[in-house]
């Protein structure tokens, strides 16, 4: 027996018009990420079921939009992603939970940056510009989380 999912990606989301009219639209307070998660949870809380049509096939080129913008790293914008996840966390789990998550994101990103600095020496010169751009995107995301952490506190 399989469980119904809690949410589905907005890239492949279809819903009844009555559900959208009663519980939509997406929350514009999110910059780019988590709108689909937020909407699905609101719909579930209202008693609707989230489902998957196993026969359906959707091709989603993740990162095709935001992955080309400045600040992108690995096809995503970590500053936007982390800010949206913290907004979602505060709304659904409370301020203390979001504060703890922000601290963990900040600490984890510091470890990731340290690892990147150690690995940089092994990157061929031809790839260092891209490597450094990704590293700077991660630094910017870490600074953003640090600022968000202060607003959550």
PyMOL commands that set and color helices and strands:
alter all, ss='L'
color gray80, all
select helices_A, chain A and resi 10-12+17-23+35-45+66-68+78-93+95-122+125-152
alter helices_A, ss='H'
color red, helices_A
deselect
rebuild
show_as cartoon
